[in-house]
Amino acid sequence: MSFAQTSDNARLLRIFLHTSPYLFAGSAFMAFGLVAAALAIIRRKFDALLVYFALFASLYGLRMWVQSDIIRTALANSSPFIRFSAAMDFLMPIPAFLFLSAAGLLHRSGRIVGYFLALVGTTLALITCISGLRPAYYFINNAVVILAVLVLVVNFVRRGSEGSEFVVIRAGLLSFAAFVLLDNLVSATSLRWPKFESIGFAGLLGSLGYVTALRIFAREQQLAEIQKELDVARRMQLSILPGAFPASLRFRVEARYAPMTSVAGDFYEYVLAEDNRAALLIADVSGHGVPAAMIASMVKLSASSQRVHAAHPSKFLAGMNDALFGNTQGQFVTAAYVFLDAAAGELRYSAAGHPPMLLLRGAEVREIFENGLMLAAFDFATYVEISLILAPGDRLLLYTDGLIEAANAAGEFFGRDRLAALVLQTASLPPAQAANAILAAVCDWHQTQEDDLTLILCDFRESASPYKFN
């Protein structure tokens, strides 16, 4: 090996030993950024604090590597490297200001300066990448960065204590700002001075990481509390729904209820459950979630107050409308009500803006229409009921629109025709199995459940022996 080669190797070794702390620090900063990015991906939703923190830490760590002496020595004459290195300098402050803005720590003047800094930095980076670096670009960038940091420092110093998060960020920011101002002043005057900006950045990164972790932890706690409240609400809502239909001489009823979320706006009730009489109510509150569930509990109360009209569907729905109108915060309710009298062999039905009831008799499925205006929407709404013969072997299906409006991957609705065909296909099955098959078919059809699913299936027979439930 020649003397020149030995000298070059020794020089590279000295450069590496001198640069290694910076390389290690840069790797650590990039690792922090990658961890934050991984957390943002795992959470599967855009979290501005995590994303901007990840960008800031990763970009700064990569910049330390790119601008280290050993990399500069290896790529000193590479034009793409020079452009890339300069572009990183110009883009560096942007995610930091975006983080502070997302954290709500910037006043109006701070946000304006931050947006101006982002515009200037992005413009300089693009121009540099396209046409090359000019000395004036660094002068412009240094001036804007110094202005932005000064405005930021004044903002933070003039504001009083606003909680532990603000105090921690202010301490990290002021220490980092001091190093940034020093380095930018040195760069602007072309003086030779060691750069200690990375020390200040470590402090700033720690403060930003602390605030990010604190915010995420607080958010997770809030979500956990909300989930607990939703679980309580779900149990409460399930408690307002009836249990199994009592053993009856003439009727066998099965209900299925599949809410879209923890709580739902669908509701059903067995208003009468006797040997020779049955009255079934199904309702659907507009909207979803907790507001709809709260109104569903009001629907139960309004239905309970109308038991005196149990044998008259039109009066029953009119009374419910009177009780609900003006009390549902603009939301409305659709409902269907059927009264069955085995002794008289009669069926009475009325509905309020609800999908038609299906009647299976023999090998034919018939839609029963008798609709009035939806409940809780108009105080002048009136309802008319239809009376039909009730024959042994009849099967009735009441359902909410979630069944027929379930859409597959192609956007095609399940539809009333498909539902009617399914009722006919399951005619030979016991009510429980038929109800399960209908609900399963709808669930298999839709790509994602976008509405609550509720159905009531009722069989009527002439035999005087009571039905037994498993």
Stockholm file with secondary structure:
# STOCKHOLM 1.0

chainA/1-470         MSFAQTSDNARLLRIFLHTSPYLFAGSAFMAFGLVAAALAIIRRKFDALLVYFALFASLYGLRMWVQSDIIRTALANSSPFIRFSAAMDFLMPIPAFLFLSAAGLLHRSGRIVGYFLALVGTTLALITCISGLRPAYYFINNAVVILAVLVLVVNFVRRGSEGSEFVVIRAGLLSFAAFVLLDNLVSATSLRWPKFESIGFAGLLGSLGYVTALRIFAREQQLAEIQKELDVARRMQLSILPGAFPASLRFRVEARYAPMTSVAGDFYEYVLAEDNRAALLIADVSGHGVPAAMIASMVKLSASSQRVHAAHPSKFLAGMNDALFGNTQGQFVTAAYVFLDAAAGELRYSAAGHPPMLLLRGAEVREIFENGLMLAAFDFATYVEISLILAPGDRLLLYTDGLIEAANAAGEFFGRDRLAALVLQTASLPPAQAANAILAAVCDWHQTQEDDLTLILCDFRESASPYKFN
#=GR chainA/1-470 SS CCHHHHHHHHHHHHHHHHHHHHHHHHHHHHHHHHHHHHHHHHHTSCCHHHHHHHHHHHHHHHHHHHTSHHHHHHHTTCHHHHHHHHHHHHHTHHHHHHHHHHTTCCCHHHHHHHHHHHHHHHHHHHHHHHHCCCHHHHHHHHHHHHHHHHHHHHHHHHSCCCCHHHHHHHHHHHHHHHHHHHHHHHHHHTCCCCCCHHHHHHHHHHHHHHHHHHHHHHHHHHHHHHHHHHHHHHHHHHHHSCCSCCCCSSEEEEEEEECSSSSCSEEEEEEEECSSEEEEEEEEESSCHHHHHHHHHHHHHHHHTTGGGTTCHHHHHHHHHHHHTTSSTTCCEEEEEEEEETTTTEEEEEEESCCCEEEEETTEEEEECCEECCBTTCTTCCCCCEEEECCTTCEEEEECHHHHTCBCTTCCBCHHHHHHHHHHHTTTSCHHHHHHHHHHHHHHHCSSCCSCEEEEEEEECSCCSCCCCC
#=GC SS_cons         CCHHHHHHHHHHHHHHHHHHHHHHHHHHHHHHHHHHHHHHHHHTSCCHHHHHHHHHHHHHHHHHHHTSHHHHHHHTTCHHHHHHHHHHHHHTHHHHHHHHHHTTCCCHHHHHHHHHHHHHHHHHHHHHHHHCCCHHHHHHHHHHHHHHHHHHHHHHHHSCCCCHHHHHHHHHHHHHHHHHHHHHHHHHHTCCCCCCHHHHHHHHHHHHHHHHHHHHHHHHHHHHHHHHHHHHHHHHHHHHSCCSCCCCSSEEEEEEEECSSSSCSEEEEEEEECSSEEEEEEEEESSCHHHHHHHHHHHHHHHHTTGGGTTCHHHHHHHHHHHHTTSSTTCCEEEEEEEEETTTTEEEEEEESCCCEEEEETTEEEEECCEECCBTTCTTCCCCCEEEECCTTCEEEEECHHHHTCBCTTCCBCHHHHHHHHHHHTTTSCHHHHHHHHHHHHHHHCSSCCSCEEEEEEEECSCCSCCCCC
//
